[in-house]
Amino acid sequence: MTSSALLESDLRDRILSDPSTVLEDPEIMRALIATNQAQMGGNVVDLRGIAMERLEARLDRLEDTHRSVIAAAYENLAGTNQVHRAILRMLDPVEFEGFLKDLGGEVANILRVDSVRLVLETVQSKDDPAVKRLGDVLSVAEPGFILNYIGAREGAEPRQVTLRQIQPDQAEIYGESGNYIHSEAALLLDFGEGRLPGMLLMGCEDPHHFKPNQGTDLLAFFAGVFERTMRRWLS
């Protein structure tokens, strides 16, 4: 026997001992099917080959869906842990000034946003010393400003969370950082009966960080905890 024949015999024995290695290799199976169809001629329809192609396409789609579901699950889990850590940090301060300053510091870092601003509607002057002292995170506005800012329609129930891209020219709200903010999450805050509303803004330089088609459940939960915490400070 020649060396070529010995090699072919060895390969044949390996395939016969473990045929699953051939069946599980998509490229080999495609080559075998193509060879079989070529030998059958163009006038014969191989239903088994067609069925296998369709099954293979469906399997590819299922694998893509499977990977997408797993990736989304990991992303949701990471987002949940992130929001939980931010809330725990937000509840640490024992003084109101420290509570607000933490928003623009550790809380913003945990949430991986470039700016966090609290907007309060008030009839007080913007020259109030407390407002000036906390100007890095606190902004005040006239009554009615917040609903107009988030684009709420008159007579309609406003959304608690608004995600959108914005033009980087929001110095009135974000201060100096407004020159590079391209996307934001606007969280509408209810401080209780008899009090004007508030708004928590999370701004990012990345224009794709906050988009309208993203889920808002975690941010709505964060807003709910924040507004309840603010009610205790305001009381």
Secondary structure as GFF3:
##gff-version 3
##sequence-region A 1 235
A	DSSP	alpha_helix	3	17	.	.	.	ID=ss1
A	DSSP	alpha_helix	20	23	.	.	.	ID=ss2
A	DSSP	alpha_helix	26	40	.	.	.	ID=ss3
A	DSSP	alpha_helix	47	90	.	.	.	ID=ss4
A	DSSP	alpha_helix	96	102	.	.	.	ID=ss5
A	DSSP	pi_helix	103	107	.	.	.	ID=ss6
A	DSSP	alpha_helix	108	111	.	.	.	ID=ss7
A	DSSP	beta_strand	115	121	.	.	.	ID=ss8
A	DSSP	alpha_helix	129	133	.	.	.	ID=ss9
A	DSSP	beta_strand	138	141	.	.	.	ID=ss10
A	DSSP	alpha_helix	145	149	.	.	.	ID=ss11
A	DSSP	beta_strand	161	165	.	.	.	ID=ss12
A	DSSP	alpha_helix	171	174	.	.	.	ID=ss13
A	DSSP	three_ten_helix	175	179	.	.	.	ID=ss14
A	DSSP	beta_strand	183	189	.	.	.	ID=ss15
A	DSSP	beta_strand	198	204	.	.	.	ID=ss16
A	DSSP	alpha_helix	217	234	.	.	.	ID=ss17
###
